[in-house]
C-alpha cells in the first residue's frame, strides 16, 4: 500500500468512528415504567370482605393508570363465578400516577375520593403498589380532596 492509500484508510476510519453527531443531554424522565408480574398484572378484588389478589393475564406490560382502568372494570365472569367482587366504581379514570423522590405515590382521579369505601381505597392502594413495585404510601387525590396516605394492608 502506498502512503496515499494509508492516509485514505486512516481518514475513512476516523470518519466512521467520529460518531453520528448526537450530543449528550441531561436525564430525561418520564412516567413510571410499565411493570407486571410474570404472566400479567395483579389486581385486588374482594372475597367477602377480604382483599384477594388476582393475576390478570395481559399481552403486554401496562402502565399503572392502565392497570387501575382494569381494576375499575371489575372482576371477569370467571372471577365473579369465584365469588370475587369490587367496590371500585366506574368513572375514576386515573389521570396520573406519580411517585416522588421519597417513594410516596399520588394517584389523581376524576371522581370524588371522599365517596370511596375503605375497601375500594384498599383495592386501589394495593393494585397501585404492585403496578409500581413500590412500598411507599399511596394518596388518592381528586380536586381538593385526598384519601391517605395509605399502605396496602396485605404484605407483598
The 8 nearest C-alpha neighbors of each residue, nearest first, counted from 0:
[[1, 4, 2, 5, 3, 6, 8, 7],
 [0, 2, 4, 3, 5, 6, 7, 8],
 [1, 3, 5, 4, 6, 0, 7, 8],
 [2, 4, 6, 1, 5, 7, 0, 8],
 [5, 3, 7, 1, 6, 2, 0, 8],
 [4, 6, 2, 8, 7, 3, 9, 1],
 [5, 7, 9, 3, 4, 8, 10, 2],
 [8, 6, 4, 10, 5, 9, 11, 3],
 [9, 7, 11, 5, 10, 6, 12, 4],
 [8, 10, 6, 12, 11, 7, 13, 5],
 [11, 9, 13, 7, 8, 12, 6, 14],
 [10, 12, 8, 14, 9, 13, 7, 15],
 [13, 11, 15, 9, 14, 10, 16, 8],
 [14, 12, 10, 16, 11, 15, 17, 9],
 [13, 15, 11, 17, 12, 16, 10, 18],
 [16, 14, 12, 13, 17, 11, 18, 10],
 [15, 17, 13, 18, 14, 12, 11, 19],
 [16, 18, 14, 15, 13, 19, 20, 12],
 [19, 17, 16, 20, 15, 21, 14, 13],
 [18, 20, 21, 17, 16, 15, 22, 14],
 [19, 21, 18, 22, 17, 23, 16, 14],
 [22, 20, 19, 23, 18, 24, 17, 25],
 [21, 23, 20, 24, 19, 18, 25, 17],
 [24, 22, 21, 25, 26, 20, 27, 19],
 [25, 23, 22, 26, 27, 21, 28, 20],
 [24, 26, 27, 23, 28, 22, 21, 29],
 [25, 27, 28, 24, 23, 29, 22, 30],
 [28, 26, 25, 29, 24, 30, 23, 31],
 [29, 27, 26, 30, 31, 25, 32, 97],
 [30, 28, 31, 27, 32, 26, 97, 33],
 [29, 31, 32, 28, 97, 96, 62, 98],
 [32, 30, 33, 29, 97, 131, 62, 63],
 [31, 33, 34, 30, 62, 131, 29, 63],
 [34, 32, 62, 61, 60, 31, 63, 35],
 [35, 33, 60, 130, 32, 61, 131, 62],
 [34, 36, 40, 39, 60, 37, 130, 61],
 [35, 37, 39, 40, 38, 34, 41, 54],
 [38, 36, 39, 35, 40, 56, 54, 34],
 [37, 39, 56, 36, 57, 40, 35, 54],
 [38, 40, 56, 57, 55, 36, 35, 37],
 [41, 39, 35, 55, 54, 36, 42, 56],
 [40, 42, 54, 53, 55, 52, 126, 129],
 [43, 41, 126, 53, 52, 70, 40, 54],
 [42, 44, 52, 122, 51, 126, 53, 50],
 [45, 43, 85, 51, 50, 84, 83, 122],
 [44, 46, 50, 84, 49, 83, 51, 47],
 [47, 45, 83, 49, 48, 51, 82, 50],
 [46, 48, 49, 45, 83, 84, 82, 50],
 [47, 49, 45, 46, 50, 118, 84, 51],
 [50, 48, 46, 45, 47, 51, 44, 118],
 [51, 49, 45, 44, 43, 46, 48, 52],
 [50, 52, 44, 43, 45, 46, 49, 53],
 [53, 51, 43, 42, 41, 44, 54, 50],
 [54, 52, 42, 41, 43, 55, 51, 44],
 [53, 55, 41, 40, 39, 56, 42, 52],
 [54, 56, 39, 40, 41, 53, 57, 42],
 [57, 55, 39, 38, 54, 40, 58, 41],
 [58, 56, 39, 59, 55, 40, 38, 60],
 [57, 59, 56, 60, 39, 38, 61, 40],
 [58, 60, 57, 61, 39, 35, 56, 33],
 [59, 61, 33, 34, 35, 62, 57, 58],
 [62, 60, 33, 65, 66, 34, 59, 63],
 [61, 63, 33, 65, 64, 66, 32, 34],
 [62, 64, 66, 130, 65, 67, 61, 127],
 [65, 63, 67, 66, 62, 93, 68, 96],
 [66, 64, 68, 62, 67, 63, 61, 69],
 [65, 67, 63, 69, 68, 64, 61, 62],
 [68, 66, 70, 64, 69, 65, 71, 63],
 [67, 69, 65, 71, 66, 70, 64, 72],
 [70, 68, 66, 72, 67, 71, 65, 73],
 [71, 69, 67, 72, 68, 73, 42, 66],
 [70, 72, 68, 73, 69, 89, 87, 88],
 [73, 71, 69, 70, 68, 89, 74, 88],
 [74, 72, 71, 70, 85, 75, 69, 84],
 [73, 75, 78, 79, 84, 76, 83, 72],
 [74, 76, 78, 77, 79, 73, 72, 80],
 [75, 77, 79, 78, 80, 74, 81, 73],
 [78, 76, 80, 75, 79, 81, 74, 82],
 [77, 79, 81, 75, 74, 80, 76, 83],
 [80, 78, 82, 83, 76, 81, 77, 74],
 [79, 81, 77, 82, 78, 76, 83, 75],
 [80, 82, 78, 79, 83, 77, 46, 76],
 [83, 81, 79, 80, 46, 84, 78, 47],
 [84, 82, 79, 46, 45, 78, 81, 44],
 [85, 83, 45, 44, 74, 79, 82, 46],
 [86, 84, 44, 87, 45, 73, 74, 83],
 [85, 87, 119, 88, 118, 84, 116, 45],
 [88, 86, 119, 85, 71, 89, 122, 70],
 [89, 87, 86, 71, 90, 91, 85, 119],
 [88, 90, 71, 91, 72, 87, 92, 73],
 [89, 91, 92, 88, 110, 109, 71, 108],
 [92, 90, 110, 109, 108, 93, 89, 88],
 [91, 93, 90, 108, 109, 94, 68, 110],
 [94, 92, 108, 95, 64, 91, 107, 109],
 [93, 95, 108, 107, 92, 109, 96, 64],
 [96, 94, 107, 93, 106, 97, 64, 108],
 [95, 97, 106, 105, 64, 107, 63, 104],
 [98, 96, 105, 104, 95, 99, 106, 30],
 [97, 99, 104, 103, 102, 105, 100, 96],
 [98, 100, 102, 101, 103, 104, 97, 105],
 [99, 101, 102, 98, 103, 104, 97, 135],
 [102, 100, 99, 103, 135, 98, 104, 136],
 [103, 101, 135, 99, 100, 98, 104, 133],
 [104, 102, 135, 136, 98, 99, 101, 137],
 [103, 105, 98, 137, 97, 136, 138, 102],
 [106, 104, 138, 97, 96, 137, 139, 107],
 [105, 107, 96, 139, 95, 140, 138, 108],
 [106, 108, 140, 95, 94, 141, 93, 139],
 [109, 107, 93, 141, 94, 91, 110, 92],
 [108, 110, 91, 141, 92, 93, 111, 94],
 [111, 109, 91, 108, 112, 141, 90, 92],
 [110, 112, 113, 141, 114, 109, 144, 142],
 [113, 111, 114, 115, 141, 110, 146, 145],
 [112, 114, 111, 115, 144, 146, 145, 116],
 [113, 115, 112, 111, 116, 110, 117, 119],
 [116, 114, 112, 113, 119, 120, 117, 87],
 [115, 117, 119, 118, 120, 114, 86, 87],
 [116, 118, 120, 119, 121, 115, 122, 86],
 [117, 119, 121, 116, 120, 122, 86, 48],
 [120, 118, 87, 86, 122, 116, 121, 117],
 [119, 121, 117, 123, 118, 122, 124, 116],
 [122, 120, 124, 118, 119, 123, 125, 151],
 [123, 121, 119, 43, 120, 125, 124, 126],
 [122, 124, 126, 120, 121, 125, 127, 119],
 [123, 125, 121, 127, 126, 122, 151, 137],
 [126, 124, 151, 128, 122, 127, 123, 121],
 [125, 127, 123, 42, 129, 128, 124, 43],
 [128, 126, 130, 124, 129, 125, 123, 131],
 [129, 127, 125, 133, 131, 126, 130, 132],
 [128, 130, 132, 126, 131, 127, 125, 41],
 [131, 129, 127, 63, 128, 132, 34, 126],
 [132, 130, 133, 129, 128, 127, 63, 34],
 [131, 133, 129, 128, 130, 134, 34, 127],
 [134, 132, 131, 128, 135, 129, 102, 130],
 [133, 135, 128, 136, 132, 102, 150, 103],
 [136, 134, 103, 102, 133, 104, 137, 150],
 [135, 137, 150, 149, 103, 148, 104, 134],
 [136, 138, 104, 148, 149, 105, 124, 103],
 [139, 137, 148, 147, 105, 146, 106, 104],
 [140, 138, 106, 146, 145, 107, 105, 147],
 [139, 141, 145, 107, 144, 106, 108, 138],
 [142, 140, 108, 144, 111, 107, 109, 112],
 [141, 143, 144, 140, 111, 109, 145, 107],
 [142, 144, 141, 145, 140, 111, 112, 113],
 [145, 143, 141, 142, 140, 112, 113, 146],
 [144, 146, 140, 139, 141, 147, 112, 138],
 [147, 145, 139, 138, 148, 112, 140, 113],
 [148, 146, 138, 149, 139, 145, 137, 136],
 [147, 149, 138, 137, 136, 146, 150, 139],
 [150, 148, 147, 136, 137, 138, 151, 124],
 [151, 149, 136, 137, 152, 124, 148, 135],
 [150, 152, 125, 153, 124, 121, 149, 154],
 [151, 153, 150, 154, 121, 125, 149, 50],
 [154, 152, 151, 155, 125, 50, 150, 51],
 [155, 153, 152, 151, 125, 150, 134, 128],
 [154, 153, 129, 151, 128, 125, 134, 132]]
